[in-house]
Amino acid sequence: MTTLTTDSVVRDPGSLSSRFVADCNRGDLDGLLALYEPQAVVVEPTGSLREGTAAVRAHLARLLSLRPAMTLLATRTVVAGELALGTSHWRCDATGPDGAAIRMESHSAELSRRQPDGSWLMLVDNPWGAVLP
């Protein structure tokens, strides 16, 4: 289980994407996982859903195994009460298991929820946004 310090808590839902990118580029699996609610859902490139801490951890570990270098090209967040919808245009250069260079790019959509302590965590993470498999 990840212990959050005051500095690691996200107070602005608009900063979730930049925190994700920073943690991803550092290879910080625990930092990434700390951005999600325990019952969070992540959408895989195939369109299948991964739900819960163990499944999200496995998804993130697969991403980090590619040694990603991610860049945010644009972001926007819309807050409605206790929920926030974030959208991002991102690009990621990575290395496949065979050593070949990989470039991924998409427009993502993330639904986050304000927590009782005022912090924000992701509930639904769709890195592929409206792109259908």
Backbone hydrogen bonds in HBPLUS format (Angstrom, degrees):
<---DONOR---> <-ACCEPTOR-->    atom                        ^
c    i                          cat <-CA-CA->   ^        H-A-AA   ^      H-
h    n   atom  resd res      DA  || num        DHA   H-A  angle D-A-AA Bond
n    s   type  num  typ     dist DA aas  dist angle  dist       angle   num
A0008-SER N   A0005-THR O   3.00 MM   3  5.25 139.8  2.16 105.0 116.4     1
A0120-TRP N   A0010-VAL O   2.82 MM 110  5.62 143.1  1.95 156.6 167.2     2
A0015-SER N   A0012-ASP O   2.88 MM   3  5.61 167.9  1.89 125.7 129.8     3
A0016-LEU N   A0013-PRO O   3.28 MM   3  5.48 168.6  2.29 108.8 112.2     4
A0019-ARG N   A0015-SER O   2.95 MM   4  6.10 155.2  2.01 151.6 159.0     5
A0020-PHE N   A0016-LEU O   2.84 MM   4  6.06 155.4  1.90 149.6 156.6     6
A0021-VAL N   A0017-SER O   2.98 MM   4  6.26 164.6  2.00 152.5 155.5     7
A0022-ALA N   A0018-SER O   2.98 MM   4  6.15 162.3  2.01 145.8 150.7     8
A0023-ASP N   A0019-ARG O   2.92 MM   4  6.08 169.4  1.93 154.5 157.3     9
A0024-CYS N   A0020-PHE O   2.80 MM   4  5.92 157.3  1.85 151.7 159.1    10
A0025-ASN N   A0021-VAL O   2.87 MM   4  6.00 167.6  1.88 153.0 156.0    11
A0026-ARG N   A0022-ALA O   3.09 MM   4  6.27 134.9  2.30 139.0 150.7    12
A0027-GLY N   A0023-ASP O   3.04 MM   4  6.15 115.2  2.48 134.0 149.9    13
A0028-ASP N   A0023-ASP O   2.91 MM   5  5.09 165.1  1.93 157.1 154.8    14
A0027-GLY N   A0024-CYS O   2.92 MM   3  5.02 146.2  2.03 101.8 112.8    15
A0032-LEU N   A0028-ASP O   2.96 MM   4  6.25 157.1  2.02 152.4 158.6    16
A0033-LEU N   A0029-LEU O   2.92 MM   4  6.12 169.8  1.93 155.3 158.0    17
A0034-ALA N   A0030-ASP O   2.99 MM   4  6.08 143.3  2.13 141.0 150.2    18
A0035-LEU N   A0032-LEU O   2.96 MM   3  5.51 162.8  1.99 116.8 122.4    19
A0036-TYR N   A0033-LEU O   3.17 MM   3  5.69 168.0  2.19 119.8 121.7    20
A0122-MET N   A0035-LEU O   2.75 MM  87  6.07 173.4  1.75 156.0 154.6    21
A0037-GLU N   A0122-MET O   2.89 MM  85  5.93 164.4  1.91 163.4 158.5    22
A0040-ALA N   A0037-GLU O   3.07 MM   3  5.09 160.2  2.11 117.5 116.8    23
A0052-GLY N   A0040-ALA O   2.87 MM  12  5.42 160.2  1.91 158.4 165.2    24
A0041-VAL N   A0123-LEU O   2.86 MM  82  6.27 153.0  1.93 147.6 154.6    25
A0125-ASP N   A0041-VAL O   2.84 MM  84  6.27 158.9  1.88 159.0 166.2    26
A0042-VAL N   A0050-ARG O   2.80 MM   8  5.14 156.4  1.86 147.0 155.1    27
A0050-ARG N   A0042-VAL O   2.83 MM   8  5.14 154.1  1.89 152.5 160.7    28
A0043-VAL N   A0125-ASP O   2.94 MM  82  6.37 155.6  2.00 162.5 164.3    29
A0044-GLU N   A0048-SER O   2.82 MM   4  5.36 177.7  1.82 170.0 170.8    30
A0047-GLY N   A0044-GLU O   2.88 MM   3  5.22 158.0  1.93 114.2 121.7    31
A0056-VAL N   A0052-GLY O   2.90 MM   4  6.07 161.5  1.94 161.0 167.2    32
A0057-ARG N   A0053-THR O   2.85 MM   4  5.95 159.6  1.89 150.3 156.5    33
A0058-ALA N   A0054-ALA O   3.04 MM   4  6.25 156.7  2.09 143.5 149.3    34
A0059-HIS N   A0055-ALA O   3.01 MM   4  6.24 158.0  2.06 145.3 151.1    35
A0060-LEU N   A0056-VAL O   2.91 MM   4  6.14 166.3  1.93 156.3 159.4    36
A0061-ALA N   A0057-ARG O   2.82 MM   4  5.99 154.9  1.88 150.3 157.9    37
A0062-ARG N   A0058-ALA O   3.01 MM   4  6.22 153.2  2.08 146.5 152.7    38
A0063-LEU N   A0059-HIS O   3.10 MM   4  6.45 156.7  2.16 145.8 152.2    39
A0064-LEU N   A0060-LEU O   2.89 MM   4  6.18 165.9  1.91 154.5 157.6    40
A0065-SER N   A0061-ALA O   2.94 MM   4  6.08 137.1  2.12 140.1 151.5    41
A0066-LEU N   A0063-LEU O   3.06 MM   3  5.62 157.5  2.11 114.0 121.0    42
A0067-ARG N   A0064-LEU O   2.98 MM   3  5.28 163.8  2.01 116.2 118.8    43
A0095-THR N   A0066-LEU O   2.78 MM  29  5.01 166.8  1.79 146.9 151.4    44
A0069-ALA N   A0093-ASP O   2.79 MM  24  5.23 141.0  1.94 149.5 162.4    45
A0093-ASP N   A0069-ALA O   3.07 MM  24  5.23 165.3  2.09 138.6 137.7    46
A0071-THR N   A0091-ARG O   2.78 MM  20  5.30 157.1  1.83 162.7 166.8    47
A0091-ARG N   A0071-THR O   2.93 MM  20  5.30 155.1  1.99 153.8 160.7    48
A0073-LEU N   A0089-HIS O   2.69 MM  16  5.28 165.5  1.71 162.0 163.6    49
A0074-ALA N   A0089-HIS O   3.32 MM  15  5.09 145.1  2.46 135.7 135.7    50
A0089-HIS N   A0074-ALA O   2.78 MM  15  5.09 154.6  1.84 148.9 151.1    51
A0076-ARG N   A0087-THR O   2.86 MM  11  5.31 141.7  2.01 155.2 158.1    52
A0087-THR N   A0076-ARG O   2.78 MM  11  5.31 159.0  1.83 160.8 166.4    53
A0078-VAL N   A0085-LEU O   2.92 MM   7  5.25 159.1  1.96 140.1 146.2    54
A0085-LEU N   A0078-VAL O   2.84 MM   7  5.25 160.7  1.88 152.9 155.6    55
A0080-ALA N   A0083-LEU O   2.84 MM   3  5.38 171.7  1.85 156.5 159.3    56
A0083-LEU N   A0080-ALA O   3.18 MM   3  5.38 168.9  2.19 125.4 126.1    57
A0114-ARG N   A0082-GLU O   2.77 MM  32  5.04 162.8  1.80 146.3 151.0    58
A0084-ALA N   A0112-SER O   2.93 MM  28  5.16 147.7  2.04 143.2 143.6    59
A0112-SER N   A0084-ALA O   2.84 MM  28  5.16 166.4  1.86 153.5 158.2    60
A0086-GLY N   A0110-GLU O   2.75 MM  24  4.97 170.5  1.76 156.0 157.6    61
A0110-GLU N   A0086-GLY O   2.78 MM  24  4.97 157.9  1.82 147.2 151.3    62
A0088-SER N   A0108-SER O   3.21 MM  20  5.12 151.5  2.30 121.4 127.2    63
A0108-SER N   A0088-SER O   2.72 MM  20  5.12 142.0  1.86 141.8 153.1    64
A0090-TRP N   A0106-SER O   2.97 MM  16  5.76 162.3  2.00 165.6 171.5    65
A0106-SER N   A0090-TRP O   3.15 MM  16  5.76 152.6  2.23 145.1 152.7    66
A0092-CYS N   A0104-MET O   2.73 MM  12  5.09 157.1  1.78 158.0 156.7    67
A0104-MET N   A0092-CYS O   2.82 MM  12  5.09 166.2  1.84 153.0 157.7    68
A0094-ALA N   A0102-ILE O   2.82 MM   8  5.00 163.6  1.85 148.1 151.4    69
A0102-ILE N   A0094-ALA O   2.86 MM   8  5.00 158.3  1.91 139.6 137.4    70
A0096-GLY N   A0100-ALA O   2.77 MM   4  5.23 169.7  1.78 164.3 162.3    71
A0099-GLY N   A0096-GLY O   2.85 MM   3  5.14 162.3  1.88 115.8 120.4    72
A0109-ALA N   A0126-ASN O   2.93 MM  17  5.20 157.9  1.98 139.6 146.8    73
A0126-ASN N   A0109-ALA O   2.85 MM  17  5.20 159.8  1.89 163.3 168.2    74
A0111-LEU N   A0124-VAL O   2.81 MM  13  4.97 155.5  1.87 143.1 151.4    75
A0123-LEU N   A0111-LEU O   2.72 MM  12  5.62 173.7  1.72 157.1 158.4    76
A0124-VAL N   A0111-LEU O   3.09 MM  13  4.97 162.7  2.12 138.3 142.3    77
A0113-ARG N   A0121-LEU O   2.86 MM   8  5.68 156.4  1.92 161.4 164.5    78
A0121-LEU N   A0113-ARG O   3.20 MM   8  5.68 159.9  2.24 144.6 148.2    79
A0115-GLN N   A0119-SER O   2.65 MM   4  5.26 169.7  1.66 158.7 160.2    80
A0118-GLY N   A0115-GLN O   2.84 MM   3  5.25 164.4  1.86 123.2 126.5    81
A0129-GLY N   A0126-ASN O   3.05 MM   3  5.33 169.7  2.06 115.4 118.6    82
A0131-VAL N   A0128-TRP O   2.84 MM   3  5.46 156.2  1.90 150.2 150.9    83
